[in-house]
Amino acid sequence: MQDLTGLRNRLVHLYDDIDDRLVHEALGEGLGDLEDFATAIARLLVDPDGM
């Protein structure tokens, strides 16, 4: 998920020119991380003491 954070920072703060191809690749590779994050949050919501 750290890679997506870096991408987000570059997009939001316009650190450099945005290459649509790189954004597309990063999102494709990072979707698994987002799914893992969403699953962890859902588990926490169901059982706050479980973690």
Steps between C-alpha positions, in 0.01 A plus 500: 500500500802722543539520121145631468569759769793628302286514187230688688752756623634557149147542364372729773808716535599490132860414585568414140323456171234232515544211261158340445664169413685490833182588691313222323776249578526607865127469553492160335782376721364667815142373492595196704639729770178698505297180527717382792456836670122494453484146640701602807273799562187285459635248753577782743148636466350158573733422792686808631686293760605231254817673387 
